[in-house]
Amino acid sequence: MYYVFYKTNDVFIAEEILKNSNIKCKVVPTPVQDKAYCGVCIMVNIEEVLVNDLLKELEYKIVFRSGVK
């Protein structure tokens, strides 16, 4: 699943939060073609509830793509 942010800075804040919590994540190009979002996002392959709790202070949208759960 992808966590898509409105601000590029939030992507890197989220990456740091997740890595400090020992959650594997990767900064990748945003899979949606909407100019409201920045060009990169966070991809994770773990339970959504845990990530949502860690990132609750940031503004983001969750995007699911085939092959990513």
C-alpha positions in Angstrom: 0.0 0.0 0.0 1.1 3.6 -0.6 0.9 6.5 1.7 0.6 9.6 -0.5 1.4 13.0 1.1 0.6 16.5 0.1 4.1 17.8 1.0 7.4 16.2 0.1 8.8 17.1 3.5 6.1 14.9 5.1 7.3 11.9 3.0 10.7 12.1 4.6 9.3 12.7 8.1 7.1 9.6 7.6 10.1 7.6 6.4 12.1 8.5 9.5 9.2 7.7 11.8 8.7 4.3 10.2 12.4 3.4 10.1 12.8 4.4 13.7 9.9 2.0 14.5 11.7 -0.8 12.6 9.1 -0.8 9.8 10.4 -1.5 6.3 9.4 1.2 3.9 10.5 2.7 0.6 10.2 6.1 -0.9 8.8 5.6 -4.4 7.2 7.8 -7.2 3.5 8.6 -6.4 1.3 6.1 -8.3 -1.6 8.6 -8.8 -1.7 11.3 -11.5 -3.1 14.1 -9.3 -1.2 17.4 -9.1 -2.5 17.9 -5.5 0.1 15.4 -4.3 3.9 15.6 -4.3 5.9 13.4 -6.6 7.0 10.7 -4.1 5.2 8.6 -1.5 5.9 5.9 1.0 5.3 2.2 0.2 4.8 -0.3 3.0 3.7 -3.9 3.1 2.5 -4.2 6.7 -0.7 -3.7 8.7 -2.4 -0.4 8.0 -3.5 0.2 11.6 0.0 0.2 12.9 1.3 2.7 10.2 -1.8 4.9 10.6 -1.1 5.2 14.4 2.5 6.1 13.8 1.7 8.7 11.1 -1.4 10.2 12.8 0.1 13.7 12.9 0.7 13.9 9.1 -1.8 14.5 6.3 -1.9 11.6 3.8 -4.1 9.5 1.6 -3.8 5.7 1.3 -3.7 4.2 -2.2 -3.9 0.5 -2.9 -2.4 -0.9 -6.2 -2.6 -4.4 -7.5 0.2 -6.5 -6.1 0.5 -4.4 -3.0 -1.5 -5.2 0.1 
